[in-house]
Amino acid sequence: MISNLDAVLVGIFLALTLAIGLRQRSGSGESAHYLLGGRALTLPAFIATTVSTWYGGILGVGEYAWSYGISNWLVFGVPYYVGAFLFAMLLSRRARQSESLTLPHRIEATYGPAAGKCAAILIFLTTIPGAYMLIMGTLVSLSFGLSQATGILITAVFVVTYLWRGGFRAVVRTDGIQMALMFGSFMLLTAVLLFAHGTEPLTTLPASHLEPDGGQPLGSILIWYVIALSTLAEPNFFQRAFAAKTPEIARRGLLISIAFWIAFDMMTTLCGLYARALMPDLSVPLHAFPALAAKVLPAGAVGIFFAGLFATVLSTLDSNLFTTATTLGRDLWPQSSRFSDTSRTRIGLIAGALFASVIALASGSVIKIWKIFGSVSAASLLIPILASYYPHLRLSARGAVVLMTASSLTTVVWFAAAKLGDGTYWLGLEPLFAGFGVALVIYAADRIIRR
């Protein structure tokens, strides 16, 4: 899809990322240094790592915008701004003040070891970056002419290499350049589209692409608003709050990040509309953004845009993989082990990369991966995590375990039944709503019993 010059530019970016990551040292042997960078995130670093981490599914955004138009902004934008705002106002300061190392660590401190292990299992499963591994494999395939499977395996080795040495510091330092490229690449593409093609191509769009629902049933839109509430249980948000230098940096950093996300979503949605208008017969919607860049940008500029795509995905992939590894090494591995938290987390990097690669190879749709794992996370973790920071809302220790177990199993069974059956959900109810409904019932029962 791209020229040799463009491939060289992408290669230079990847080499620079690897060099920056390998230069980072985790500091002392203490867990807080390798896992949280010594809790020293300043406001600019907090914003850069938070903004860039939230956008790894860039090809999935292109897939959705090409297919459904401006509803992309209403589905993948607005609900997540609301979720991030609620996190900033309700949880960010409390999370930093708790001095927790990880989210399961916080759950364990509130509800006991059994609940901590249960939360760790759920967080491990829902943060495995299978969707982002799939996107990176696709980008490597399009850029260097390799198979998607080969691209996925190369990506796994690449990311583990620089995270192994620097830990959380490597994530934060590479996020700086990745945020700059992420915004720069879409500013370039948006400018070329507006000045070289004008707005006339947009008049050829299907009418549904300019409607808020994109021609979809209302339930298909609303489910993403509920999934967005999983932001309140987002491990990467908590990780950055735990790592912030002060509680105020955690709150202000998130509020400022929302403004950056709004600006970026406007560009990606507009580019998605142009992709549909200029390439209405695109056979693989997941390729919408790369194909659009290859069509309208000159050689060299295409390489810069592709480097921006790589940066956008890598910033989320490495963050999620590090969270997965941390959960395995710090929260699931027995603390009596002779290995340190750092050593166990490094082993977790390898295990997490393998799991993510398998998921990526087994699934062809980024959006399907998001929907399944996002539904499980929102249904099972939202209530226990939110309640853990507000004593008057807390569950009992047994209630927390029962809620997380029952709601997650309900959600998974609901998905499986549709997959193994005729493709429709029981009672016409989305799995997320079924799982969250079970969680609410158990929470209410637990509160009544406690009283």
Stockholm file with secondary structure:
# STOCKHOLM 1.0

chainA/1-451         MISNLDAVLVGIFLALTLAIGLRQRSGSGESAHYLLGGRALTLPAFIATTVSTWYGGILGVGEYAWSYGISNWLVFGVPYYVGAFLFAMLLSRRARQSESLTLPHRIEATYGPAAGKCAAILIFLTTIPGAYMLIMGTLVSLSFGLSQATGILITAVFVVTYLWRGGFRAVVRTDGIQMALMFGSFMLLTAVLLFAHGTEPLTTLPASHLEPDGGQPLGSILIWYVIALSTLAEPNFFQRAFAAKTPEIARRGLLISIAFWIAFDMMTTLCGLYARALMPDLSVPLHAFPALAAKVLPAGAVGIFFAGLFATVLSTLDSNLFTTATTLGRDLWPQSSRFSDTSRTRIGLIAGALFASVIALASGSVIKIWKIFGSVSAASLLIPILASYYPHLRLSARGAVVLMTASSLTTVVWFAAAKLGDGTYWLGLEPLFAGFGVALVIYAADRIIRR
#=GR chainA/1-451 SS CCCHHHHHHHHHHHHHHHHHHHHCCCCSSSHHHHHHTTTCBCHHHHHHHHHHHTTTTHHHHHHHHHHHTTHHHHHHTHHHHHHHHHHHHHTHHHHHHTTCSSHHHHHHHHHCHHHHHHHHHHHHHHHCCHHHHHHHHHHHHHHHCCCHHHHHHHHHHHHHHHHHHHTHHHHHHHHHHHHHHHHHHHHHHHHHIIIIICSGGGGGSCGGGGSTTTTCCHHHHHHHHHHGGGGGGCHHHHHHHHHBSSHHHHHHHHHHHHHHHHHHHHHHHHHHHHHHHHCTTCSCGGGHHHHHHHHHSCTTHHHHHHHHHHHHHHHHHHHHHHHHHHIIIIIISCTTSSSCHHHHHHHHHHHHHHHHHHHHHHCCCHHHHHHHHHHHHHHHHHHHHHHHTSGGGCCCHHHHHHHHHHHHHHHHHHHHHHHHTTSCCGGGCCHHHHHHHHHHHHHHHHHHHHC
#=GC SS_cons         CCCHHHHHHHHHHHHHHHHHHHHCCCCSSSHHHHHHTTTCBCHHHHHHHHHHHTTTTHHHHHHHHHHHTTHHHHHHTHHHHHHHHHHHHHTHHHHHHTTCSSHHHHHHHHHCHHHHHHHHHHHHHHHCCHHHHHHHHHHHHHHHCCCHHHHHHHHHHHHHHHHHHHTHHHHHHHHHHHHHHHHHHHHHHHHHIIIIICSGGGGGSCGGGGSTTTTCCHHHHHHHHHHGGGGGGCHHHHHHHHHBSSHHHHHHHHHHHHHHHHHHHHHHHHHHHHHHHHCTTCSCGGGHHHHHHHHHSCTTHHHHHHHHHHHHHHHHHHHHHHHHHHIIIIIISCTTSSSCHHHHHHHHHHHHHHHHHHHHHHCCCHHHHHHHHHHHHHHHHHHHHHHHTSGGGCCCHHHHHHHHHHHHHHHHHHHHHHHHTTSCCGGGCCHHHHHHHHHHHHHHHHHHHHC
//
